[in-house]
Amino acid sequence: MHSYVDLFFDSEGPSPLEISDRLRAAAGMAFIIGPHDIAFEWHTVEEFREKLSKIHAALKGTGVFYRIETVSDEPAYNEPALWPPIGRNDPVHPGY
């Protein structure tokens, strides 16, 4: 499985560079380029819990909010569809 973390900063809190350093030191994770700020792979619930605990510890007390999104590695996994559909008259959209 893959999990993605999105961070939400407050201009009154620590800088994103400081948070990046904290995440690297405490959780061994670094920011990535793309739609999410951090990504990690895991294979067992214990691995997921360990990584999430390290992220939480690194961010604790900083005022930074975070959101976790996990996606399946299974070939049958379907990407979530936007709702409401962008083109409401688009019969191909699964939310039509």
ZALUMMAR-6085 format. One record per atom (N, C-alpha, C): residue number from 1; x, y negated, z; atom name. Coordinates in nm, 3 decimals. Atoms other than C-alpha are relative to their C-alpha. Layout:
REM ZALUMMAR-6085
<node><rofi>NUM</rofi><x>X</x><y>Y</y><z>Z</z><seke>CA</seke></node>
...
END
This chain:
REM ZALUMMAR-6085
<node><rofi>1</rofi><x>0.084</x><y>0.117</y><z>0.000</z><seke>N</seke></node>
<node><rofi>1</rofi><x>0.000</x><y>0.000</y><z>0.000</z><seke>CA</seke></node>
<node><rofi>1</rofi><x>0.089</x><y>-0.124</y><z>0.000</z><seke>C</seke></node>
<node><rofi>2</rofi><x>-0.066</x><y>0.130</y><z>0.000</z><seke>N</seke></node>
<node><rofi>2</rofi><x>0.099</x><y>-0.359</y><z>-0.052</z><seke>CA</seke></node>
<node><rofi>2</rofi><x>-0.086</x><y>-0.097</y><z>0.080</z><seke>C</seke></node>
<node><rofi>3</rofi><x>0.070</x><y>0.106</y><z>-0.072</z><seke>N</seke></node>
<node><rofi>3</rofi><x>0.008</x><y>-0.642</y><z>0.182</z><seke>CA</seke></node>
<node><rofi>3</rofi><x>0.065</x><y>-0.132</y><z>-0.034</z><seke>C</seke></node>
<node><rofi>4</rofi><x>-0.046</x><y>0.134</y><z>0.031</z><seke>N</seke></node>
<node><rofi>4</rofi><x>0.036</x><y>-1.009</y><z>0.106</z><seke>CA</seke></node>
<node><rofi>4</rofi><x>-0.040</x><y>-0.092</y><z>0.114</z><seke>C</seke></node>
<node><rofi>5</rofi><x>0.025</x><y>0.095</y><z>-0.107</z><seke>N</seke></node>
<node><rofi>5</rofi><x>0.057</x><y>-1.292</y><z>0.356</z><seke>CA</seke></node>
<node><rofi>5</rofi><x>0.000</x><y>-0.140</y><z>-0.060</z><seke>C</seke></node>
<node><rofi>6</rofi><x>0.009</x><y>0.140</y><z>0.040</z><seke>N</seke></node>
<node><rofi>6</rofi><x>-0.057</x><y>-1.647</y><z>0.287</z><seke>CA</seke></node>
<node><rofi>6</rofi><x>0.013</x><y>-0.083</y><z>0.126</z><seke>C</seke></node>
<node><rofi>7</rofi><x>-0.024</x><y>0.085</y><z>-0.116</z><seke>N</seke></node>
<node><rofi>7</rofi><x>0.066</x><y>-1.916</y><z>0.524</z><seke>CA</seke></node>
<node><rofi>7</rofi><x>-0.063</x><y>-0.137</y><z>-0.022</z><seke>C</seke></node>
<node><rofi>8</rofi><x>0.062</x><y>0.132</y><z>0.006</z><seke>N</seke></node>
<node><rofi>8</rofi><x>-0.109</x><y>-2.243</y><z>0.604</z><seke>CA</seke></node>
<node><rofi>8</rofi><x>0.069</x><y>-0.089</y><z>0.103</z><seke>C</seke></node>
<node><rofi>9</rofi><x>-0.083</x><y>0.086</y><z>-0.084</z><seke>N</seke></node>
<node><rofi>9</rofi><x>0.109</x><y>-2.522</y><z>0.742</z><seke>CA</seke></node>
<node><rofi>9</rofi><x>-0.074</x><y>-0.127</y><z>0.040</z><seke>C</seke></node>
<node><rofi>10</rofi><x>0.048</x><y>0.129</y><z>-0.050</z><seke>N</seke></node>
<node><rofi>10</rofi><x>0.031</x><y>-2.833</y><z>0.944</z><seke>CA</seke></node>
<node><rofi>10</rofi><x>0.119</x><y>-0.095</y><z>-0.006</z><seke>C</seke></node>
<node><rofi>11</rofi><x>-0.112</x><y>0.093</y><z>0.013</z><seke>N</seke></node>
<node><rofi>11</rofi><x>0.244</x><y>-3.140</y><z>0.873</z><seke>CA</seke></node>
<node><rofi>11</rofi><x>0.056</x><y>-0.042</y><z>0.135</z><seke>C</seke></node>
<node><rofi>12</rofi><x>-0.048</x><y>0.032</y><z>-0.134</z><seke>N</seke></node>
<node><rofi>12</rofi><x>0.275</x><y>-3.191</y><z>1.250</z><seke>CA</seke></node>
<node><rofi>12</rofi><x>0.082</x><y>0.114</y><z>0.062</z><seke>C</seke></node>
<node><rofi>13</rofi><x>-0.072</x><y>-0.115</y><z>-0.052</z><seke>N</seke></node>
<node><rofi>13</rofi><x>0.430</x><y>-2.847</y><z>1.299</z><seke>CA</seke></node>
<node><rofi>13</rofi><x>0.137</x><y>0.015</y><z>-0.063</z><seke>C</seke></node>
<node><rofi>14</rofi><x>-0.132</x><y>-0.027</y><z>0.059</z><seke>N</seke></node>
<node><rofi>14</rofi><x>0.761</x><y>-2.689</y><z>1.196</z><seke>CA</seke></node>
<node><rofi>14</rofi><x>-0.006</x><y>-0.001</y><z>-0.153</z><seke>C</seke></node>
<node><rofi>15</rofi><x>-0.005</x><y>0.003</y><z>0.146</z><seke>N</seke></node>
<node><rofi>15</rofi><x>0.872</x><y>-2.723</y><z>0.835</z><seke>CA</seke></node>
<node><rofi>15</rofi><x>-0.006</x><y>0.142</y><z>-0.057</z><seke>C</seke></node>
<node><rofi>16</rofi><x>0.000</x><y>-0.132</y><z>0.063</z><seke>N</seke></node>
<node><rofi>16</rofi><x>0.822</x><y>-2.435</y><z>0.591</z><seke>CA</seke></node>
<node><rofi>16</rofi><x>0.140</x><y>0.062</y><z>-0.003</z><seke>C</seke></node>
<node><rofi>17</rofi><x>-0.136</x><y>-0.055</y><z>-0.001</z><seke>N</seke></node>
<node><rofi>17</rofi><x>1.203</x><y>-2.399</y><z>0.581</z><seke>CA</seke></node>
<node><rofi>17</rofi><x>0.032</x><y>0.063</y><z>0.135</z><seke>C</seke></node>
<node><rofi>18</rofi><x>-0.021</x><y>-0.057</y><z>-0.133</z><seke>N</seke></node>
<node><rofi>18</rofi><x>1.213</x><y>-2.343</y><z>0.957</z><seke>CA</seke></node>
<node><rofi>18</rofi><x>-0.078</x><y>0.130</y><z>0.016</z><seke>C</seke></node>
<node><rofi>19</rofi><x>0.081</x><y>-0.122</y><z>-0.008</z><seke>N</seke></node>
<node><rofi>19</rofi><x>0.931</x><y>-2.089</y><z>0.931</z><seke>CA</seke></node>
<node><rofi>19</rofi><x>0.063</x><y>0.111</y><z>-0.082</z><seke>C</seke></node>
<node><rofi>20</rofi><x>-0.069</x><y>-0.100</y><z>0.083</z><seke>N</seke></node>
<node><rofi>20</rofi><x>1.117</x><y>-1.913</y><z>0.650</z><seke>CA</seke></node>
<node><rofi>20</rofi><x>0.117</x><y>0.061</y><z>0.076</z><seke>C</seke></node>
<node><rofi>21</rofi><x>-0.113</x><y>-0.051</y><z>-0.080</z><seke>N</seke></node>
<node><rofi>21</rofi><x>1.424</x><y>-1.884</y><z>0.874</z><seke>CA</seke></node>
<node><rofi>21</rofi><x>-0.049</x><y>0.091</y><z>0.113</z><seke>C</seke></node>
<node><rofi>22</rofi><x>0.054</x><y>-0.081</y><z>-0.110</z><seke>N</seke></node>
<node><rofi>22</rofi><x>1.212</x><y>-1.750</y><z>1.162</z><seke>CA</seke></node>
<node><rofi>22</rofi><x>-0.048</x><y>0.136</y><z>-0.052</z><seke>C</seke></node>
<node><rofi>23</rofi><x>0.049</x><y>-0.126</y><z>0.056</z><seke>N</seke></node>
<node><rofi>23</rofi><x>1.046</x><y>-1.488</y><z>0.940</z><seke>CA</seke></node>
<node><rofi>23</rofi><x>0.115</x><y>0.091</y><z>-0.042</z><seke>C</seke></node>
<node><rofi>24</rofi><x>-0.115</x><y>-0.080</y><z>0.043</z><seke>N</seke></node>
<node><rofi>24</rofi><x>1.380</x><y>-1.376</y><z>0.800</z><seke>CA</seke></node>
<node><rofi>24</rofi><x>0.070</x><y>0.061</y><z>0.122</z><seke>C</seke></node>
<node><rofi>25</rofi><x>-0.070</x><y>-0.048</y><z>-0.119</z><seke>N</seke></node>
<node><rofi>25</rofi><x>1.536</x><y>-1.345</y><z>1.148</z><seke>CA</seke></node>
<node><rofi>25</rofi><x>-0.084</x><y>0.101</y><z>0.079</z><seke>C</seke></node>
<node><rofi>26</rofi><x>0.083</x><y>-0.085</y><z>-0.087</z><seke>N</seke></node>
<node><rofi>26</rofi><x>1.242</x><y>-1.187</y><z>1.332</z><seke>CA</seke></node>
<node><rofi>26</rofi><x>-0.062</x><y>0.119</y><z>-0.072</z><seke>C</seke></node>
<node><rofi>27</rofi><x>0.073</x><y>-0.105</y><z>0.070</z><seke>N</seke></node>
<node><rofi>27</rofi><x>1.072</x><y>-0.981</y><z>1.063</z><seke>CA</seke></node>
<node><rofi>27</rofi><x>0.075</x><y>0.055</y><z>-0.121</z><seke>C</seke></node>
<node><rofi>28</rofi><x>-0.074</x><y>-0.046</y><z>0.117</z><seke>N</seke></node>
<node><rofi>28</rofi><x>1.334</x><y>-0.939</y><z>0.789</z><seke>CA</seke></node>
<node><rofi>28</rofi><x>-0.073</x><y>-0.028</y><z>-0.129</z><seke>C</seke></node>
<node><rofi>29</rofi><x>0.081</x><y>0.032</y><z>0.117</z><seke>N</seke></node>
<node><rofi>29</rofi><x>1.097</x><y>-1.103</y><z>0.541</z><seke>CA</seke></node>
<node><rofi>29</rofi><x>0.033</x><y>-0.141</y><z>-0.049</z><seke>C</seke></node>
<node><rofi>30</rofi><x>-0.027</x><y>0.130</y><z>0.059</z><seke>N</seke></node>
<node><rofi>30</rofi><x>1.142</x><y>-1.393</y><z>0.303</z><seke>CA</seke></node>
<node><rofi>30</rofi><x>-0.116</x><y>-0.040</y><z>-0.090</z><seke>C</seke></node>
<node><rofi>31</rofi><x>0.103</x><y>0.049</y><z>0.091</z><seke>N</seke></node>
<node><rofi>31</rofi><x>0.912</x><y>-1.611</y><z>0.097</z><seke>CA</seke></node>
<node><rofi>31</rofi><x>0.023</x><y>0.056</y><z>-0.139</z><seke>C</seke></node>
<node><rofi>32</rofi><x>-0.010</x><y>-0.046</y><z>0.137</z><seke>N</seke></node>
<node><rofi>32</rofi><x>0.837</x><y>-1.492</y><z>-0.254</z><seke>CA</seke></node>
<node><rofi>32</rofi><x>-0.057</x><y>-0.107</y><z>-0.092</z><seke>C</seke></node>
<node><rofi>33</rofi><x>0.056</x><y>0.091</y><z>0.100</z><seke>N</seke></node>
<node><rofi>33</rofi><x>0.754</x><y>-1.679</y><z>-0.573</z><seke>CA</seke></node>
<node><rofi>33</rofi><x>-0.125</x><y>0.067</y><z>-0.055</z><seke>C</seke></node>
<node><rofi>34</rofi><x>0.125</x><y>-0.055</y><z>0.050</z><seke>N</seke></node>
<node><rofi>34</rofi><x>0.395</x><y>-1.629</y><z>-0.679</z><seke>CA</seke></node>
<node><rofi>34</rofi><x>-0.118</x><y>-0.053</y><z>0.077</z><seke>C</seke></node>
<node><rofi>35</rofi><x>0.122</x><y>0.051</y><z>-0.063</z><seke>N</seke></node>
<node><rofi>35</rofi><x>0.040</x><y>-1.669</y><z>-0.553</z><seke>CA</seke></node>
<node><rofi>35</rofi><x>-0.004</x><y>0.021</y><z>0.152</z><seke>C</seke></node>
<node><rofi>36</rofi><x>-0.004</x><y>-0.026</y><z>-0.145</z><seke>N</seke></node>
<node><rofi>36</rofi><x>0.128</x><y>-1.539</y><z>-0.202</z><seke>CA</seke></node>
<node><rofi>36</rofi><x>0.137</x><y>-0.042</y><z>0.052</z><seke>C</seke></node>
<node><rofi>37</rofi><x>-0.125</x><y>0.046</y><z>-0.060</z><seke>N</seke></node>
<node><rofi>37</rofi><x>0.398</x><y>-1.647</y><z>0.041</z><seke>CA</seke></node>
<node><rofi>37</rofi><x>0.095</x><y>0.115</y><z>0.037</z><seke>C</seke></node>
<node><rofi>38</rofi><x>-0.080</x><y>-0.115</y><z>-0.043</z><seke>N</seke></node>
<node><rofi>38</rofi><x>0.517</x><y>-1.305</y><z>0.163</z><seke>CA</seke></node>
<node><rofi>38</rofi><x>-0.069</x><y>0.127</y><z>-0.051</z><seke>C</seke></node>
<node><rofi>39</rofi><x>0.055</x><y>-0.130</y><z>0.040</z><seke>N</seke></node>
<node><rofi>39</rofi><x>0.472</x><y>-0.948</y><z>0.037</z><seke>CA</seke></node>
<node><rofi>39</rofi><x>0.081</x><y>0.109</y><z>0.070</z><seke>C</seke></node>
<node><rofi>40</rofi><x>-0.072</x><y>-0.115</y><z>-0.054</z><seke>N</seke></node>
<node><rofi>40</rofi><x>0.555</x><y>-0.616</y><z>0.198</z><seke>CA</seke></node>
<node><rofi>40</rofi><x>-0.075</x><y>0.128</y><z>-0.034</z><seke>C</seke></node>
<node><rofi>41</rofi><x>0.054</x><y>-0.133</y><z>0.028</z><seke>N</seke></node>
<node><rofi>41</rofi><x>0.502</x><y>-0.247</y><z>0.127</z><seke>CA</seke></node>
<node><rofi>41</rofi><x>-0.004</x><y>0.078</y><z>0.129</z><seke>C</seke></node>
<node><rofi>42</rofi><x>0.006</x><y>-0.090</y><z>-0.113</z><seke>N</seke></node>
<node><rofi>42</rofi><x>0.395</x><y>0.009</y><z>0.380</z><seke>CA</seke></node>
<node><rofi>42</rofi><x>-0.068</x><y>0.129</y><z>-0.042</z><seke>C</seke></node>
<node><rofi>43</rofi><x>0.053</x><y>-0.131</y><z>0.036</z><seke>N</seke></node>
<node><rofi>43</rofi><x>0.304</x><y>0.377</y><z>0.376</z><seke>CA</seke></node>
<node><rofi>43</rofi><x>-0.081</x><y>0.065</y><z>0.111</z><seke>C</seke></node>
<node><rofi>44</rofi><x>0.075</x><y>-0.055</y><z>-0.113</z><seke>N</seke></node>
<node><rofi>44</rofi><x>0.169</x><y>0.452</y><z>0.724</z><seke>CA</seke></node>
<node><rofi>44</rofi><x>-0.058</x><y>-0.116</y><z>0.081</z><seke>C</seke></node>
<node><rofi>45</rofi><x>0.061</x><y>0.102</y><z>-0.086</z><seke>N</seke></node>
<node><rofi>45</rofi><x>-0.050</x><y>0.265</y><z>0.968</z><seke>CA</seke></node>
<node><rofi>45</rofi><x>0.104</x><y>-0.053</y><z>0.099</z><seke>C</seke></node>
<node><rofi>46</rofi><x>-0.103</x><y>0.044</y><z>-0.094</z><seke>N</seke></node>
<node><rofi>46</rofi><x>0.246</x><y>0.254</y><z>1.207</z><seke>CA</seke></node>
<node><rofi>46</rofi><x>0.092</x><y>-0.103</y><z>-0.064</z><seke>C</seke></node>
<node><rofi>47</rofi><x>-0.083</x><y>0.098</y><z>0.071</z><seke>N</seke></node>
<node><rofi>47</rofi><x>0.460</x><y>0.076</y><z>0.944</z><seke>CA</seke></node>
<node><rofi>47</rofi><x>-0.072</x><y>-0.133</y><z>-0.014</z><seke>C</seke></node>
<node><rofi>48</rofi><x>0.078</x><y>0.123</y><z>0.015</z><seke>N</seke></node>
<node><rofi>48</rofi><x>0.183</x><y>-0.174</y><z>0.879</z><seke>CA</seke></node>
<node><rofi>48</rofi><x>-0.006</x><y>-0.075</y><z>0.132</z><seke>C</seke></node>
<node><rofi>49</rofi><x>0.012</x><y>0.064</y><z>-0.131</z><seke>N</seke></node>
<node><rofi>49</rofi><x>0.134</x><y>-0.242</y><z>1.251</z><seke>CA</seke></node>
<node><rofi>49</rofi><x>0.133</x><y>-0.062</y><z>0.043</z><seke>C</seke></node>
<node><rofi>50</rofi><x>-0.132</x><y>0.051</y><z>-0.038</z><seke>N</seke></node>
<node><rofi>50</rofi><x>0.510</x><y>-0.286</y><z>1.304</z><seke>CA</seke></node>
<node><rofi>50</rofi><x>0.032</x><y>-0.129</y><z>-0.076</z><seke>C</seke></node>
<node><rofi>51</rofi><x>-0.029</x><y>0.120</y><z>0.080</z><seke>N</seke></node>
<node><rofi>51</rofi><x>0.549</x><y>-0.535</y><z>1.018</z><seke>CA</seke></node>
<node><rofi>51</rofi><x>-0.091</x><y>-0.116</y><z>0.039</z><seke>C</seke></node>
<node><rofi>52</rofi><x>0.094</x><y>0.105</y><z>-0.038</z><seke>N</seke></node>
<node><rofi>52</rofi><x>0.236</x><y>-0.727</y><z>1.116</z><seke>CA</seke></node>
<node><rofi>52</rofi><x>0.036</x><y>-0.057</y><z>0.137</z><seke>C</seke></node>
<node><rofi>53</rofi><x>-0.042</x><y>0.046</y><z>-0.133</z><seke>N</seke></node>
<node><rofi>53</rofi><x>0.356</x><y>-0.746</y><z>1.478</z><seke>CA</seke></node>
<node><rofi>53</rofi><x>0.120</x><y>-0.094</y><z>-0.010</z><seke>C</seke></node>
<node><rofi>54</rofi><x>-0.119</x><y>0.084</y><z>0.017</z><seke>N</seke></node>
<node><rofi>54</rofi><x>0.689</x><y>-0.891</y><z>1.364</z><seke>CA</seke></node>
<node><rofi>54</rofi><x>-0.036</x><y>-0.135</y><z>-0.062</z><seke>C</seke></node>
<node><rofi>55</rofi><x>0.045</x><y>0.125</y><z>0.062</z><seke>N</seke></node>
<node><rofi>55</rofi><x>0.518</x><y>-1.150</y><z>1.143</z><seke>CA</seke></node>
<node><rofi>55</rofi><x>-0.070</x><y>-0.086</y><z>0.104</z><seke>C</seke></node>
<node><rofi>56</rofi><x>0.075</x><y>0.074</y><z>-0.101</z><seke>N</seke></node>
<node><rofi>56</rofi><x>0.284</x><y>-1.249</y><z>1.424</z><seke>CA</seke></node>
<node><rofi>56</rofi><x>0.095</x><y>-0.060</y><z>0.104</z><seke>C</seke></node>
<node><rofi>57</rofi><x>-0.097</x><y>0.049</y><z>-0.099</z><seke>N</seke></node>
<node><rofi>57</rofi><x>0.574</x><y>-1.281</y><z>1.672</z><seke>CA</seke></node>
<node><rofi>57</rofi><x>0.080</x><y>-0.117</y><z>-0.056</z><seke>C</seke></node>
<node><rofi>58</rofi><x>-0.078</x><y>0.108</y><z>0.061</z><seke>N</seke></node>
<node><rofi>58</rofi><x>0.770</x><y>-1.498</y><z>1.428</z><seke>CA</seke></node>
<node><rofi>58</rofi><x>-0.081</x><y>-0.129</y><z>-0.012</z><seke>C</seke></node>
<node><rofi>59</rofi><x>0.084</x><y>0.118</y><z>0.019</z><seke>N</seke></node>
<node><rofi>59</rofi><x>0.474</x><y>-1.732</y><z>1.378</z><seke>CA</seke></node>
<node><rofi>59</rofi><x>-0.063</x><y>-0.051</y><z>0.129</z><seke>C</seke></node>
<node><rofi>60</rofi><x>0.065</x><y>0.037</y><z>-0.125</z><seke>N</seke></node>
<node><rofi>60</rofi><x>0.351</x><y>-1.740</y><z>1.738</z><seke>CA</seke></node>
<node><rofi>60</rofi><x>0.056</x><y>-0.133</y><z>0.053</z><seke>C</seke></node>
<node><rofi>61</rofi><x>-0.039</x><y>0.129</y><z>-0.057</z><seke>N</seke></node>
<node><rofi>61</rofi><x>0.355</x><y>-2.090</y><z>1.884</z><seke>CA</seke></node>
<node><rofi>61</rofi><x>0.039</x><y>-0.106</y><z>-0.101</z><seke>C</seke></node>
<node><rofi>62</rofi><x>-0.041</x><y>0.098</y><z>0.102</z><seke>N</seke></node>
<node><rofi>62</rofi><x>0.428</x><y>-2.262</y><z>1.552</z><seke>CA</seke></node>
<node><rofi>62</rofi><x>-0.117</x><y>-0.083</y><z>-0.051</z><seke>C</seke></node>
<node><rofi>63</rofi><x>0.116</x><y>0.069</y><z>0.056</z><seke>N</seke></node>
<node><rofi>63</rofi><x>0.073</x><y>-2.369</y><z>1.467</z><seke>CA</seke></node>
<node><rofi>63</rofi><x>-0.028</x><y>0.039</y><z>-0.144</z><seke>C</seke></node>
<node><rofi>64</rofi><x>0.020</x><y>-0.047</y><z>0.138</z><seke>N</seke></node>
<node><rofi>64</rofi><x>0.104</x><y>-2.190</y><z>1.131</z><seke>CA</seke></node>
<node><rofi>64</rofi><x>-0.110</x><y>0.107</y><z>0.002</z><seke>C</seke></node>
<node><rofi>65</rofi><x>0.105</x><y>-0.100</y><z>0.016</z><seke>N</seke></node>
<node><rofi>65</rofi><x>-0.210</x><y>-1.998</y><z>1.032</z><seke>CA</seke></node>
<node><rofi>65</rofi><x>0.041</x><y>0.095</y><z>-0.111</z><seke>C</seke></node>
<node><rofi>66</rofi><x>-0.030</x><y>-0.093</y><z>0.107</z><seke>N</seke></node>
<node><rofi>66</rofi><x>-0.186</x><y>-1.687</y><z>0.820</z><seke>CA</seke></node>
<node><rofi>66</rofi><x>-0.119</x><y>0.087</y><z>-0.031</z><seke>C</seke></node>
<node><rofi>67</rofi><x>0.105</x><y>-0.089</y><z>0.049</z><seke>N</seke></node>
<node><rofi>67</rofi><x>-0.407</x><y>-1.457</y><z>0.619</z><seke>CA</seke></node>
<node><rofi>67</rofi><x>0.068</x><y>0.120</y><z>-0.065</z><seke>C</seke></node>
<node><rofi>68</rofi><x>-0.056</x><y>-0.124</y><z>0.056</z><seke>N</seke></node>
<node><rofi>68</rofi><x>-0.334</x><y>-1.095</y><z>0.525</z><seke>CA</seke></node>
<node><rofi>68</rofi><x>-0.096</x><y>0.055</y><z>-0.105</z><seke>C</seke></node>
<node><rofi>69</rofi><x>0.079</x><y>-0.068</y><z>0.103</z><seke>N</seke></node>
<node><rofi>69</rofi><x>-0.454</x><y>-0.931</y><z>0.204</z><seke>CA</seke></node>
<node><rofi>69</rofi><x>0.072</x><y>0.128</y><z>-0.036</z><seke>C</seke></node>
<node><rofi>70</rofi><x>-0.060</x><y>-0.129</y><z>0.031</z><seke>N</seke></node>
<node><rofi>70</rofi><x>-0.391</x><y>-0.562</y><z>0.144</z><seke>CA</seke></node>
<node><rofi>70</rofi><x>-0.067</x><y>0.057</y><z>-0.124</z><seke>C</seke></node>
<node><rofi>71</rofi><x>0.052</x><y>-0.061</y><z>0.122</z><seke>N</seke></node>
<node><rofi>71</rofi><x>-0.429</x><y>-0.393</y><z>-0.194</z><seke>CA</seke></node>
<node><rofi>71</rofi><x>0.049</x><y>0.144</y><z>-0.009</z><seke>C</seke></node>
<node><rofi>72</rofi><x>-0.029</x><y>-0.142</y><z>0.013</z><seke>N</seke></node>
<node><rofi>72</rofi><x>-0.431</x><y>-0.027</y><z>-0.278</z><seke>CA</seke></node>
<node><rofi>72</rofi><x>0.096</x><y>0.025</y><z>-0.116</z><seke>C</seke></node>
<node><rofi>73</rofi><x>-0.088</x><y>-0.043</y><z>0.109</z><seke>N</seke></node>
<node><rofi>73</rofi><x>-0.166</x><y>0.144</y><z>-0.489</z><seke>CA</seke></node>
<node><rofi>73</rofi><x>-0.068</x><y>0.102</y><z>-0.090</z><seke>C</seke></node>
<node><rofi>74</rofi><x>0.068</x><y>-0.105</y><z>0.074</z><seke>N</seke></node>
<node><rofi>74</rofi><x>-0.424</x><y>0.391</y><z>-0.618</z><seke>CA</seke></node>
<node><rofi>74</rofi><x>-0.037</x><y>-0.046</y><z>-0.140</z><seke>C</seke></node>
<node><rofi>75</rofi><x>0.032</x><y>0.040</y><z>0.137</z><seke>N</seke></node>
<node><rofi>75</rofi><x>-0.477</x><y>0.393</y><z>-0.996</z><seke>CA</seke></node>
<node><rofi>75</rofi><x>-0.147</x><y>-0.034</y><z>-0.021</z><seke>C</seke></node>
<node><rofi>76</rofi><x>0.142</x><y>0.028</y><z>0.015</z><seke>N</seke></node>
<node><rofi>76</rofi><x>-0.854</x><y>0.382</y><z>-0.948</z><seke>CA</seke></node>
<node><rofi>76</rofi><x>-0.041</x><y>-0.133</y><z>0.064</z><seke>C</seke></node>
<node><rofi>77</rofi><x>0.030</x><y>0.126</y><z>-0.067</z><seke>N</seke></node>
<node><rofi>77</rofi><x>-0.829</x><y>0.055</y><z>-0.756</z><seke>CA</seke></node>
<node><rofi>77</rofi><x>-0.040</x><y>-0.105</y><z>-0.103</z><seke>C</seke></node>
<node><rofi>78</rofi><x>0.046</x><y>0.109</y><z>0.087</z><seke>N</seke></node>
<node><rofi>78</rofi><x>-1.023</x><y>-0.230</y><z>-0.918</z><seke>CA</seke></node>
<node><rofi>78</rofi><x>0.028</x><y>-0.133</y><z>0.067</z><seke>C</seke></node>
<node><rofi>79</rofi><x>-0.022</x><y>0.135</y><z>-0.051</z><seke>N</seke></node>
<node><rofi>79</rofi><x>-0.920</x><y>-0.590</y><z>-0.877</z><seke>CA</seke></node>
<node><rofi>79</rofi><x>-0.133</x><y>-0.060</y><z>0.041</z><seke>C</seke></node>
<node><rofi>80</rofi><x>0.125</x><y>0.065</y><z>-0.038</z><seke>N</seke></node>
<node><rofi>80</rofi><x>-1.181</x><y>-0.789</y><z>-0.687</z><seke>CA</seke></node>
<node><rofi>80</rofi><x>-0.043</x><y>-0.100</y><z>-0.107</z><seke>C</seke></node>
<node><rofi>81</rofi><x>0.054</x><y>0.093</y><z>0.098</z><seke>N</seke></node>
<node><rofi>81</rofi><x>-1.408</x><y>-0.991</y><z>-0.917</z><seke>CA</seke></node>
<node><rofi>81</rofi><x>-0.046</x><y>-0.126</y><z>0.070</z><seke>C</seke></node>
<node><rofi>82</rofi><x>0.047</x><y>0.126</y><z>-0.057</z><seke>N</seke></node>
<node><rofi>82</rofi><x>-1.487</x><y>-1.356</y><z>-0.855</z><seke>CA</seke></node>
<node><rofi>82</rofi><x>-0.151</x><y>-0.001</y><z>0.009</z><seke>C</seke></node>
<node><rofi>83</rofi><x>0.145</x><y>0.016</y><z>-0.014</z><seke>N</seke></node>
<node><rofi>83</rofi><x>-1.831</x><y>-1.432</y><z>-0.725</z><seke>CA</seke></node>
<node><rofi>83</rofi><x>-0.029</x><y>-0.140</y><z>0.048</z><seke>C</seke></node>
<node><rofi>84</rofi><x>0.078</x><y>-0.039</y><z>0.118</z><seke>N</seke></node>
<node><rofi>84</rofi><x>-2.024</x><y>-1.608</y><z>-0.853</z><seke>CA</seke></node>
<node><rofi>84</rofi><x>0.088</x><y>0.002</y><z>-0.123</z><seke>C</seke></node>
<node><rofi>85</rofi><x>-0.080</x><y>-0.008</y><z>0.122</z><seke>N</seke></node>
<node><rofi>85</rofi><x>-1.897</x><y>-1.525</y><z>-1.199</z><seke>CA</seke></node>
<node><rofi>85</rofi><x>0.022</x><y>-0.137</y><z>-0.060</z><seke>C</seke></node>
<node><rofi>86</rofi><x>-0.033</x><y>0.127</y><z>0.061</z><seke>N</seke></node>
<node><rofi>86</rofi><x>-1.724</x><y>-1.812</y><z>-1.375</z><seke>CA</seke></node>
<node><rofi>86</rofi><x>-0.093</x><y>-0.027</y><z>-0.118</z><seke>C</seke></node>
<node><rofi>87</rofi><x>0.092</x><y>0.013</y><z>0.113</z><seke>N</seke></node>
<node><rofi>87</rofi><x>-1.921</x><y>-1.755</y><z>-1.695</z><seke>CA</seke></node>
<node><rofi>87</rofi><x>-0.125</x><y>0.079</y><z>0.032</z><seke>C</seke></node>
<node><rofi>88</rofi><x>0.118</x><y>-0.074</y><z>-0.046</z><seke>N</seke></node>
<node><rofi>88</rofi><x>-2.263</x><y>-1.664</y><z>-1.561</z><seke>CA</seke></node>
<node><rofi>88</rofi><x>-0.073</x><y>0.072</y><z>-0.112</z><seke>C</seke></node>
<node><rofi>89</rofi><x>0.064</x><y>-0.068</y><z>0.112</z><seke>N</seke></node>
<node><rofi>89</rofi><x>-2.375</x><y>-1.559</y><z>-1.907</z><seke>CA</seke></node>
<node><rofi>89</rofi><x>0.090</x><y>0.103</y><z>-0.062</z><seke>C</seke></node>
<node><rofi>90</rofi><x>-0.098</x><y>-0.095</y><z>0.051</z><seke>N</seke></node>
<node><rofi>90</rofi><x>-2.082</x><y>-1.322</y><z>-1.949</z><seke>CA</seke></node>
<node><rofi>90</rofi><x>-0.040</x><y>0.142</y><z>0.042</z><seke>C</seke></node>
<node><rofi>91</rofi><x>0.047</x><y>-0.133</y><z>-0.039</z><seke>N</seke></node>
<node><rofi>91</rofi><x>-2.235</x><y>-0.969</y><z>-1.955</z><seke>CA</seke></node>
<node><rofi>91</rofi><x>0.113</x><y>0.099</y><z>0.026</z><seke>C</seke></node>
<node><rofi>92</rofi><x>-0.112</x><y>-0.090</y><z>-0.025</z><seke>N</seke></node>
<node><rofi>92</rofi><x>-1.884</x><y>-0.814</y><z>-1.937</z><seke>CA</seke></node>
<node><rofi>92</rofi><x>0.045</x><y>-0.010</y><z>0.145</z><seke>C</seke></node>
<node><rofi>93</rofi><x>-0.042</x><y>0.021</y><z>-0.138</z><seke>N</seke></node>
<node><rofi>93</rofi><x>-1.821</x><y>-0.959</y><z>-1.589</z><seke>CA</seke></node>
<node><rofi>93</rofi><x>-0.077</x><y>0.095</y><z>0.091</z><seke>C</seke></node>
<node><rofi>94</rofi><x>0.068</x><y>-0.097</y><z>-0.087</z><seke>N</seke></node>
<node><rofi>94</rofi><x>-1.896</x><y>-0.697</y><z>-1.319</z><seke>CA</seke></node>
<node><rofi>94</rofi><x>-0.102</x><y>-0.064</y><z>0.094</z><seke>C</seke></node>
<node><rofi>95</rofi><x>0.095</x><y>0.065</y><z>-0.088</z><seke>N</seke></node>
<node><rofi>95</rofi><x>-2.087</x><y>-0.955</y><z>-1.116</z><seke>CA</seke></node>
<node><rofi>95</rofi><x>-0.120</x><y>-0.055</y><z>-0.072</z><seke>C</seke></node>
<node><rofi>96</rofi><x>0.111</x><y>0.053</y><z>0.082</z><seke>N</seke></node>
<node><rofi>96</rofi><x>-2.327</x><y>-1.033</y><z>-1.401</z><seke>CA</seke></node>
<node><rofi>96</rofi><x>-0.130</x><y>0.062</y><z>0.039</z><seke>C</seke></node>
END
